[in-house]
Each structure stands twice: as C-alpha cells, then as structure tokens.
Amino acid sequence: MAATKRNIHPIDTMLAISDVLTHPRLAQLYTRVRERDTATVDELATGLDSSSTTIYEDVDRLTDMGLLERVTETQPHRYRAPHLSITVAADEGSYEITPTLIAALARSTDNQNLELYRDRHGTAGLAIATEYARAYVKGKMTSRIMARELDLSVLEAETILQELREIIVDVEPDAQDDLDLDAIDAEVNLDDEDLPEHSE
C-alpha cells in the first residue's frame, strides 16, 4: 500500500530546497534516492560516512520538507524523490534549481574540481555553471565563451564544464538528443579564426 502524498505549499518547497542547497549531506541523500528510483535508509547508508541514526534523521527531515516521499507503509520504508524545478530570477538573469544542480552540489563533497569551484563562486555560481554546462552538452556553448562571459580562465571553464557534463548526462539522459550541429560547426569555425597564421 502506497503512503499518502502530503500537500506542500510552494513556499515551503522553496525553503526546503534552500535548506538542501546549503547542506550538501541532504543533497547527497536526495540525489541517491533519485539515482535508485526508490531506496530504504539502509540502502542510502551504504558508502556514506554518516551514522544510520543521522541518515534516519535526515530522511525524516527531507520527508517533512516534501523533498522525499515514503512510498511503502511496511518496514523497511522505501522513499522516492520527486522531480523539482524552480526558476530563480535575478538582476543578471535567471537560473534553474533542478535535480541536476542538487546532484552537482552532492558530488562536490567528494570531487575536488567541483568543491573548488563551489568554494570560489558559491552555490549560485555552481547553478550558473550548470546552465552553461547544459548548453555545452547540447553543443551550444564552448569553454571559451563561458570563460569570457563569466570572467574565468579557459582552463577553469573547460574543467567545470567537463565535470558537470558527466552529471548532466547521468541525470538528464535526453539532454544530448537535441544537439545543435550548426552551432557546433559555427563554434569550430570561430575557434579556427583564433588560431595564429603559419608563415611558409
């Protein structure tokens, strides 16, 4: 028998997501549940440093916030993580808070490149980079363009795009289905124009 789904007000969802974005351990649990479709607390505990008690408390917290749903009534309880998508508008533009961003935050706990980028640019910077990476996966962005627009080195832009590309391909398998081949060709031509001329 499935558990009854609670009605969560959108403002409560926003506050809950904010909590997850500031606590990578919660982001890890949400991401792990999504990766498994459903999971028990014991399954989530495998490979994590946190104690089972802490994980039980975190799962209860995420369930109370509406970011996890209990889908069984019998022990051990199984949980699922609903899809989330919130667009945040700011003076400089807008960006999306999605499971992909939460996965990037979760992986930053054990990925030095992602951790360093988050330390330098904050969670908001990681969210913006995720948008660039999504465009990169679709062939609509290059590391040179990202570096120029975000005032990064090309190496830093390429590094974070490659790290986030792996996450996007994992979390959004359909993201590569609409590759813009014309845009890729155009970027290749632009990059070729930047190459120095060789004298005979």
C-alpha positions as CSV (number, residue, x, y, z in Angstrom):
1,M,0.0,0.0,0.0
2,A,1.4,3.4,-1.0
3,A,1.7,6.2,1.5
4,T,-0.5,9.2,1.2
5,K,1.2,12.1,-0.5
6,R,1.2,15.3,1.6
7,N,0.3,18.7,0.1
8,I,3.3,21.0,0.4
9,H,2.9,24.7,-0.2
10,P,5.3,26.1,-3.0
11,I,6.9,28.5,-0.5
12,D,7.6,25.6,1.8
13,T,9.2,23.8,-1.1
14,M,11.4,26.8,-1.9
15,L,12.5,27.0,1.7
16,A,13.2,23.2,1.7
17,I,15.3,23.5,-1.4
18,S,17.2,26.4,0.1
19,D,18.0,24.1,3.1
20,V,19.2,21.3,0.7
21,L,21.4,23.8,-1.2
22,T,23.2,24.8,2.0
23,H,23.6,21.3,3.3
24,P,25.4,19.0,0.8
25,R,24.7,16.0,3.0
26,L,20.9,16.5,2.3
27,A,21.7,17.0,-1.3
28,Q,23.6,13.7,-1.3
29,L,20.6,11.8,0.1
30,Y,18.1,13.4,-2.3
31,T,20.4,12.6,-5.2
32,R,21.0,9.0,-4.1
33,V,17.2,8.3,-3.9
34,R,16.7,9.7,-7.4
35,E,19.5,7.6,-8.7
36,R,17.9,4.4,-7.3
37,D,14.3,5.4,-8.1
38,T,13.3,4.3,-4.6
39,A,15.5,3.4,-1.6
40,T,15.5,2.4,2.0
41,V,17.5,4.1,4.7
42,D,19.9,1.1,4.9
43,E,20.5,1.3,1.1
44,L,21.2,5.1,1.4
45,A,23.6,4.5,4.3
46,T,25.9,2.3,2.2
47,G,29.1,4.1,1.4
48,L,28.3,7.2,3.4
49,D,30.3,8.4,6.4
50,S,27.3,9.4,8.4
51,S,25.8,7.1,11.0
52,S,22.5,5.3,10.4
53,T,20.9,7.5,13.1
54,T,22.0,10.7,11.3
55,I,20.7,9.3,8.0
56,Y,17.3,8.4,9.5
57,E,17.0,11.9,10.9
58,D,18.0,13.4,7.6
59,V,15.5,11.2,5.7
60,D,12.7,12.2,8.2
61,R,13.7,15.9,7.7
62,L,13.6,15.6,3.9
63,T,10.3,13.8,4.1
64,D,8.8,16.5,6.4
65,M,10.0,19.1,3.9
66,G,8.3,17.3,1.0
67,L,11.6,16.5,-0.8
68,L,11.2,12.8,-0.2
69,E,8.0,10.7,-0.3
70,R,7.5,7.5,1.6
71,V,6.0,5.0,-0.9
72,T,5.5,2.0,1.4
73,E,3.8,1.5,4.7
74,T,5.7,-1.6,5.8
75,Q,9.2,-1.7,7.2
76,P,11.7,-1.1,5.8
77,H,10.2,2.0,4.3
78,R,11.1,2.9,0.8
79,Y,11.4,6.5,-0.3
80,R,11.3,8.3,-3.7
81,A,12.5,11.8,-4.6
82,P,10.1,13.8,-6.7
83,H,11.4,15.9,-9.6
84,L,12.0,19.6,-8.6
85,S,12.3,22.6,-10.9
86,I,12.3,26.2,-9.7
87,T,13.4,29.2,-11.7
88,V,15.1,31.9,-9.8
89,A,15.1,35.4,-11.3
90,A,17.9,37.9,-10.5
91,D,19.1,41.2,-11.9
92,E,21.7,39.4,-14.1
93,G,19.3,36.9,-15.4
94,S,17.6,33.7,-14.2
95,Y,18.7,30.1,-13.4
96,E,17.1,26.9,-12.6
97,I,17.2,24.8,-9.4
98,T,16.8,21.2,-10.6
99,P,17.9,17.7,-9.6
100,T,20.9,18.3,-11.7
101,L,22.1,21.2,-9.6
102,I,21.4,19.3,-6.4
103,A,23.4,16.3,-7.9
104,A,26.3,18.7,-8.7
105,L,26.2,20.0,-5.1
106,A,26.1,16.5,-3.8
107,R,29.1,15.4,-5.9
108,S,31.1,18.5,-4.8
109,T,31.6,16.8,-1.4
110,D,34.0,14.2,-3.0
111,N,35.0,15.9,-6.2
112,Q,37.9,18.3,-5.8
113,N,37.2,20.3,-9.0
114,L,33.5,20.8,-8.1
115,E,34.4,21.6,-4.5
116,L,37.0,24.2,-5.5
117,Y,34.6,25.8,-8.0
118,R,31.8,26.0,-5.3
119,D,34.3,27.4,-2.8
120,R,35.3,30.1,-5.3
121,H,32.0,31.0,-6.8
122,G,29.4,29.8,-4.3
123,T,26.3,27.7,-4.9
124,A,24.9,30.4,-7.1
125,G,28.0,30.2,-9.2
126,L,27.6,26.5,-9.5
127,A,24.0,26.9,-10.6
128,I,25.1,29.3,-13.3
129,A,27.8,26.9,-14.4
130,T,25.2,24.1,-14.6
131,E,23.2,26.2,-17.1
132,Y,26.3,26.7,-19.2
133,A,27.1,23.0,-19.0
134,R,23.6,22.1,-20.1
135,A,24.1,24.3,-23.2
136,Y,27.6,22.7,-23.6
137,V,26.1,19.2,-23.7
138,K,23.7,20.4,-26.4
139,G,26.5,21.8,-28.4
140,K,25.5,25.4,-27.9
141,M,28.4,26.5,-25.6
142,T,32.2,26.3,-25.5
143,S,34.7,26.8,-22.7
144,R,36.0,30.0,-24.4
145,I,32.5,31.6,-24.4
146,M,31.9,30.6,-20.8
147,A,35.3,31.9,-19.8
148,R,34.7,35.2,-21.4
149,E,31.2,35.7,-20.1
150,L,32.0,34.6,-16.5
151,D,35.5,36.1,-16.4
152,L,37.2,32.7,-15.8
153,S,40.3,31.2,-17.3
154,V,39.6,28.9,-20.2
155,L,41.1,26.0,-18.2
156,E,38.8,26.6,-15.3
157,A,35.8,26.8,-17.6
158,E,36.7,23.7,-19.5
159,T,37.4,21.8,-16.3
160,I,34.0,22.6,-14.7
161,L,32.1,22.0,-18.0
162,Q,33.6,18.5,-18.2
163,E,32.7,17.7,-14.6
164,L,29.2,19.0,-15.0
165,R,28.8,17.3,-18.3
166,E,29.1,13.9,-16.7
167,I,26.4,14.9,-14.2
168,I,24.0,16.2,-16.8
169,V,24.4,13.1,-18.9
170,D,23.6,10.9,-15.8
171,V,20.7,13.0,-14.6
172,E,19.3,14.3,-17.9
173,P,19.9,11.5,-20.4
174,D,17.7,13.3,-23.0
175,A,19.9,16.4,-22.9
176,Q,22.1,15.2,-25.8
177,D,19.1,14.4,-28.0
178,D,18.9,17.9,-29.4
179,L,22.5,18.6,-30.3
180,D,22.7,21.8,-32.4
181,L,25.1,20.7,-35.1
182,D,25.0,24.0,-36.9
183,A,26.1,25.8,-33.7
184,I,28.9,23.3,-33.2
185,D,30.2,23.9,-36.7
186,A,29.9,27.7,-36.2
187,E,31.9,27.4,-32.9
188,V,34.6,25.3,-34.6
189,N,34.9,27.9,-37.3
190,L,35.2,30.7,-34.8
191,D,37.8,28.8,-32.9
192,D,39.8,28.3,-36.1
193,E,39.8,32.0,-36.7
194,D,41.6,32.4,-33.4
195,L,44.5,30.2,-34.5
196,P,47.7,32.0,-35.4
197,E,48.6,32.1,-39.1
198,H,51.6,30.0,-40.1
199,S,54.1,31.6,-42.5
200,E,55.7,29.4,-45.1
